């Protein structure tokens, strides 16, 4: 097996601004689609992604037992509105899909303002935003609107129409496997069930898709990564549970994993640890963010959030963390129409992608070596290593990295462990190990 591919070099091949612009453009393309945990919106979204990467689309029929859950009925909507007595659409699904509460059952009725009022949802503290509401597992219906619009409704009669279906169908998810040099896998997962919300969830979808494009292109070019990569695009909770139920026999190959979401806002990068808290992905993320020189936060695992809680459930206990910027429910735009194309920025999307690649780069290059000349310090000069060091401009860090690698490479300590103990960047330690291995002073275990 060759040394780990330097994934971080991918952003050097592209202008980071171009990557951010591409990510934002993909979000804009997907933004108008009405998605939910099932239905044609998910299919349309995955079909667009399939134009970029060769996703395998899975349809799991309603009523299928999946672990302790059952695949729900499929929901689709053609139109929904509330008309006033003058025939004007005062609430209109076609104007913004957040106007309809997700999974609303069909309705065709006339009612007074007083009868309609309990079915309306708005945000008094943010009077110009439309909230996102849903009722996945209990038959219900409702409409969402800005509080300013709600206050302008008169006391006349209203026509209410929801042209939706809720019937047996299937749950749809997409999956892509990118083969590497090893059968060991890195899992990347993004949820595909939210309607027109950009940070949650289109940012994660777009970053994950662009990474899948990069890796697929490298494989085609004959430069496969060290690990195999499995990309999952599934509805939140029940989608991840369905994937786990159908892949229980395969999850033993997953060595590292990340749930990707909330990657486009202006907040600092946040990493949420896996259930175990000390896995390689946890330590790699902490190392990269800690050495980035930028504000960041490492938070402990909790059994609430996105699908990391499914992958980290005790029966699986997979080494899966979550990468995001501002965490869920900690920014006012969360689950509102304020989470729009203006809220996510190309530069923040590109920075999130860069951090992701840097974390994966550590995993790709991390290894354990054995010092082949362990008795005393080997003579570096006659092997040309001092000459190579003289050509570097890192103020002696390369020499110190070599000394640390030689001293700690007893077949028991990984490069990441050495970097942590030395208080040095992983890249410096990994570069030193590669130079020493070329000089036949190290052998990879």
LINKA-V264614 format. One record per residue. RES is the residue in one letter. PHI is phi in degrees with one decimal (* if undefined). PSI is psi in whole degrees, -180 to 180 (none if undefined). Layout:
RES;PHI;PSI, RES;PHI;PSI
This chain:
X;*;133, X;-77.8;167, X;-60.3;153, X;-56.1;138, X;-63.5;137, X;-83.4;90, X;-63.0;-31, X;-61.3;-22, X;-68.2;-18, X;-59.6;-39, X;-74.2;-17, X;-77.5;-25, X;-77.5;-23, X;-117.0;151, X;-73.6;131, X;-61.0;-32, X;-64.8;-37, X;-66.1;-38, X;-62.7;-44, X;-63.3;-41, X;-64.6;-40, X;-65.0;-41, X;-64.1;-44, X;-65.7;-39, X;-63.4;-39, X;-66.3;-39, X;-60.2;-45, X;-60.8;-36, X;-65.5;-39, X;-87.3;-16, X;-56.4;-43, X;-71.1;-13, X;-76.6;136, X;-86.7;106, X;-104.2;156, X;-149.9;-168, X;-72.8;-17, X;-142.6;172, X;110.5;-180, X;-69.9;-23, X;-64.8;-39, X;-66.0;-43, X;-62.0;-43, X;-63.7;-42, X;-61.6;-49, X;-66.2;-33, X;-64.2;-38, X;-67.1;-43, X;-63.2;-34, X;-66.9;-20, X;-70.3;-20, X;-102.0;-38, X;-136.5;150, X;-79.0;69, X;-64.0;144, X;-96.7;123, X;-96.7;130, X;-115.2;137, X;-118.9;120, X;-113.1;117, X;-61.6;147, X;-55.6;143, X;89.6;-7, X;-70.8;126, X;-67.8;131, X;-132.9;104, X;52.6;-123, X;-92.1;7, X;-112.6;175, X;-132.0;135, X;-60.3;126, X;-76.1;174, X;-65.9;156, X;-88.3;137, X;-115.7;131, X;-137.4;152, X;-137.8;134, X;-95.7;-42, X;-160.5;158, X;-161.8;139, X;-162.4;164, X;-125.3;123, X;-107.2;140, X;-83.0;-176, X;-66.1;-16, X;-93.7;4, X;80.9;13, X;-89.2;136, X;-77.0;100, X;-84.1;-21, X;-133.5;127, X;-141.8;112, X;-57.2;-35, X;-72.3;-18, X;-82.1;-39, X;-157.1;125, X;-70.0;-13, X;-71.1;-14, X;-62.2;-25, X;-103.4;129, X;-62.5;131, X;-58.9;140, X;67.3;25, X;-64.7;136, X;-76.2;161, X;-62.1;143, X;-144.3;139, X;-145.1;102, X;-156.6;163, X;-118.7;140, X;-155.8;163, X;-79.5;169, X;-59.6;-40, X;-64.2;-37, X;-72.9;-33, X;-75.4;-33, X;-51.9;-44, X;-64.5;-15, X;-94.1;3, X;-103.7;145, X;-131.1;130, X;-148.8;177, X;-124.3;96, X;-57.2;-33, X;-75.9;-18, X;-134.9;77, X;-66.5;-12, X;-104.0;0, X;-102.1;147, X;-95.4;128, X;-77.5;157, X;-101.0;121, X;-131.6;152, X;-150.1;162, X;-142.0;76, X;-69.0;-40, X;-117.4;16, X;-143.8;124, X;-59.6;124, X;-164.7;171, X;-150.7;158, X;-179.1;171, X;-128.8;149, X;-118.8;143, X;-156.4;165, X;-67.8;151, X;-66.4;-30, X;-64.6;-44, X;-66.5;-37, X;-62.3;-40, X;-69.1;-19, X;-89.5;-5, X;-68.7;135, X;-89.6;-177, X;-94.4;17, X;-77.7;-169, X;-87.9;147, X;-125.5;142, X;-97.0;126, X;-115.2;127, X;-138.6;126, X;-126.2;109, X;-96.2;81, X;-129.4;166, X;-128.8;143, X;-137.7;96, X;-150.7;172, X;-58.8;133, X;-158.0;-115, X;-161.5;165, X;-101.9;135, X;-113.3;133, X;-141.5;158, X;-114.2;151, X;-147.6;141, X;-135.7;130, X;-110.7;123, X;-110.0;111, X;-72.5;139, X;-113.7;-164, X;-73.9;-23, X;-117.5;155, X;-78.2;-14, X;-64.0;142, X;-119.6;151, X;-111.0;127, X;-98.2;129, X;-120.0;132, X;-136.9;135, X;-135.4;144, X;-90.1;145, X;-124.1;32, X;-114.2;0, X;-94.5;147, X;-74.2;-136, X;-76.5;75, X;-129.9;126, X;-86.7;-50, X;-72.1;-42, X;-119.9;91, X;-136.4;7, X;-68.5;-27, X;-64.1;-44, X;-65.0;-42, X;-58.6;-46, X;-70.5;-44, X;-62.5;-43, X;-65.4;-40, X;-65.8;-43, X;-65.2;-39, X;-61.4;-42, X;-62.4;-38, X;-62.5;-46, X;-57.0;-51, X;-68.0;-38, X;-61.7;-40, X;-66.2;-38, X;-65.6;-40, X;-62.8;-44, X;-62.6;-31, X;-83.5;5, X;79.4;22, X;-123.4;65, X;-66.9;148, X;-68.9;169, X;-64.4;-50, X;-89.8;156, X;-83.3;149, X;-119.9;134, X;-119.4;120, X;-105.1;126, X;-118.7;128, X;-118.6;101, X;-140.2;154, X;-59.6;148, X;-63.5;148, X;63.7;-83, X;-65.6;-29, X;-68.8;-46, X;-65.2;-39, X;-63.5;-40, X;-63.1;-44, X;-61.2;-44, X;-62.1;-42, X;-61.7;-36, X;-87.4;-9, X;-127.4;21, X;-57.7;-32, X;-76.5;-12, X;-107.4;-15, X;-68.6;-14, X;-64.0;-16, X;-85.6;-9, X;-77.6;117, X;-98.8;-29, X;-148.0;158, X;-162.1;156, X;-141.9;137, X;-95.3;129, X;-110.4;124, X;-163.7;161, X;54.0;52, X;-108.6;9, X;-117.6;-1, X;-86.0;178, X;-87.4;-1, X;-71.8;166, X;-69.7;158, X;-64.4;136, X;-118.4;139, X;-121.0;129, X;-103.4;122, X;-65.4;159, X;-70.0;172, X;-58.2;-39, X;-69.9;-36, X;85.2;-15, X;-133.1;26, X;-75.7;172, X;-60.9;-38, X;-66.3;-38, X;-62.5;-45, X;-73.6;-37, X;-64.4;-44, X;-63.3;-44, X;-62.8;-39, X;-66.4;-49, X;-62.5;-47, X;-69.3;-39, X;-65.3;-28, X;-99.0;4, X;-76.4;-20, X;74.3;10, X;-118.7;155, X;-57.7;142, X;-161.4;173, X;-145.4;135, X;-109.4;121, X;-116.9;149, X;-71.5;160, X;-64.4;144, X;-141.6;150, X;-81.8;38, X;-140.3;145, X;138.5;-126, X;-106.9;-152, X;-78.8;0, X;-58.4;-29, X;-73.3;-22, X;-79.7;-48, X;-64.5;-30, X;-96.5;9, X;-60.1;149, X;-60.7;-26, X;-72.5;-19, X;-112.6;-49, X;50.2;48, X;-76.0;151, X;-79.2;73, X;-121.8;120, X;-104.4;-171, X;-135.3;132, X;-110.8;129, X;-155.3;179, X;-102.8;-110, X;-69.8;126, X;-64.4;162, X;-54.3;141, X;66.8;8, X;-110.3;12, X;-135.2;142, X;-62.1;-27, X;-74.6;-10, X;-55.3;128, X;55.3;42, X;-141.3;171, X;-68.5;-10, X;-67.5;-18, X;-84.0;73, X;-120.0;-169, X;-67.4;-21, X;-81.8;-23, X;-75.9;-35, X;-93.7;139, X;-119.9;142, X;-54.9;-39, X;-68.2;-32, X;-75.8;-37, X;-62.4;-44, X;-65.1;-40, X;-64.3;-40, X;-62.6;-43, X;-62.4;-41, X;-62.9;-42, X;-65.1;-41, X;-60.5;-47, X;-63.4;-37, X;-66.1;-39, X;-65.4;-46, X;-65.0;-33, X;-62.0;-39, X;-61.9;-46, X;-63.0;-40, X;-65.5;-38, X;-96.4;-13, X;-65.3;140, X;-162.4;168, X;-115.5;132, X;-120.9;162, X;-118.9;126, X;-69.1;121, X;-86.4;-6, X;-134.3;67, X;-82.6;-10, X;-93.3;102, X;80.8;169, X;-80.2;125, X;-66.4;152, X;-77.1;114, X;-84.2;-29, X;-62.2;-47, X;-71.1;-10, X;-97.9;5, X;77.8;8, X;-76.4;-34, X;-66.3;-36, X;-64.0;-42, X;-64.8;-37, X;-67.9;-36, X;-64.3;-26, X;-80.0;-8, X;-91.6;156, X;-123.2;52, X;-118.1;25, X;56.1;40, X;86.4;-3, X;-63.6;-36, X;-64.8;-42, X;-64.1;-44, X;-63.4;-38, X;-62.8;-41, X;-61.0;-44, X;-64.1;-41, X;-63.7;-45, X;-62.6;-46, X;-61.7;-40, X;-72.1;-35, X;-97.6;-8, X;-83.9;78, X;-109.8;17, X;82.1;4, X;-118.7;-22, X;-111.2;129, X;-78.7;166, X;-61.9;-37, X;-64.3;-40, X;-63.5;-39, X;-65.3;-44, X;-60.3;-42, X;-64.3;-45, X;-68.2;-38, X;-77.8;-16, X;67.7;34, X;-119.9;164, X;-65.6;141, X;-57.8;-40, X;-57.9;-40, X;-64.3;-43, X;-66.3;-44, X;-65.8;-41, X;-62.2;-41, X;-62.9;-42, X;-61.8;-39, X;-66.0;-40, X;-64.7;-42, X;-68.4;-37, X;-66.3;-39, X;-64.3;-31, X;-85.0;8, X;61.1;32, X;-97.6;-15, X;-128.6;149, X;-128.7;135, X;-76.0;133, X;-83.9;none
